Amino acid sequence: MMSVLYLDQPEVKREKTAIVRFRHSKPVLLALSHGIIEPGVSVFDYGCGRGEDVRYLQSRGIQATGWDPHYQPNTAPANADVVNLGYVLNVIEDPVERQATLLKAYELAQRALVVAVRVDRALETGTEFSDGFLTSRGSFQKLYKQSEFKEYLERVVGRRPHMAALGIAYLFKDEVLESSYLVSLAHKSVEASRAYAIEQFSRDATAKKFVDLAVSLGRPPVATEFEAYAELLERFGSPARIERLAQLLLSPNAVEEVRHKRREDILTYVAMMRLQGIRPVPFRSLPRELQADIKMLWPSYSAALQEGESFLFKIGDAESVGACCQNASVGKKLPDALYIHRTAEEEMGALLRLLVFAARQIVGEVDYNVLKVSTDGRSVSLLRYDAFEEQAHPALRYSVRVYLPRAEYSIRDYSDSPNPPVLHRKEMLIDPLHPSYKTFCELSSQEEELGLLSRNDIGTKQAWLAILAEKGLTIEGHRVRPAAGEFQGVSQGPTGES
């Protein structure tokens, strides 16, 4: 059995089983995605194993070094802007040594410490929740609860951690970096699919003629007014999508809409800080772009902070949350919840996005593609459906439900279930500018005509397949067709084929 020593103080030396990793670690990849690690920032990997993360960072032009008591014992632990302590605390059996190791790593960090542990409620089969390392048989391995991990970090280090994912946390020393991290969470860029659609429409020669005609008419032209309308349909989908793209390019209120959105982003950022118990960053320490936005939107920084604090209290107001769910421009609205695809999160409004942020402070980043927000604001579920784009009725792989008042969560894993829940009416979860919106709509329309969606027993895979079999139907791609030997009851497609 391989053994390692994690501290250089003789009085706390103990043998540990070495960690063997087979890919870049998730903590490092997350820190890169969040801008905590970037070119110009030095990184020290404390307990680096064979050094995969160090080599990966160096390949990206980042100054990175590492130390490991078994594989890299000759490299002395050193100060760095960011220190990574990845999956080390789990294998330290002695509580005194475990605490000393955490404090040593925090001491080495100049700007931020990234800490990762294995947690007891992580989904490991086919998901990205864990680091994927192996230990020798019979080795010590402490599994944390997410709440226990967070409380342990706060108690030992004396700073409130940011939970980046299940079992992954950031501890900041640099207030400006911490503020920038929160700004990045509050102010997301428009999703790629939406931005791409608008850019393509604005550059298309036929679309430009369509917009020019719309300017002269004062409205988007109908099909009979534009000779090349069929070309636009072929390239950009439904008439509703074409009209909306044109409206976005024509909107006289575009600047005002952007300002309103930016105001919501800043209020969300301020509320995030208050939710974390973080004192406001001095105005001069904010990113320059944020300073300019605040000057444009408020008479003073203190006025923005005051409005943001008032905004925070709305997340506990069930009536306000319910109204936001009901008024959301995108999403499947049920009496008790709003379902929305991740690509349309920006359409939820600031209050609902703040609820999602609060949920992420409990579980961190989770690999999900559908959100479920309860209309009373008490829970947020992060749902992962397999092959959302490709499958007509994707199956639910897992759900992570976060109970906000209790700061707890539960996981339901369907990855090995023969009968997982399945999704219908996908178009309701996405923005109409999504490239697949028209395709999803046509499938739902066809299923509606066939009476498939009016039943209340279609929610699971086996029940759904049984209903299709009962009616002699099958689904190919995003079209309902007769099963082999069946030729009745299926509506004709746009070109006449069944």
Secondary structure by P-SEA (a helix, b strand, c coil): cbbbbccccccbbbbbbbbbbccccaaaaaaaaaccccccbbbbbccccccaaaaaaaaacccccccccccccccccccccbbbbcccccccccaaaaaaaaaaaaaacccbbbbbbbbccccccccccccccccccccbbbbbcaaaaaaaaaaaccbbbbbccccbbbbbccaaaaaaaaaaaacccccaaaaaaaaaaaacaaaaaaaaaaaaaccccccccccaaaaaaaccccaaaaaaaaaaacccaaaaaaaaaaaaaaaaaaaaaaaacccccccccccaaaaaaaaaccccaaaaaaaaaaaaaccccaaaaaaaaaacccccccccbbbbcccccccccaaaaaaaaaaaaacccccccbbbbbccccbbbbbbbcccccccbbbbcbbbbbbcccccbbbbbccccccccccccccccccccccaaaaaaaaaaaaaaaccccccccccaaaaaaaaaaacbbbccccccccccccccccccccccc
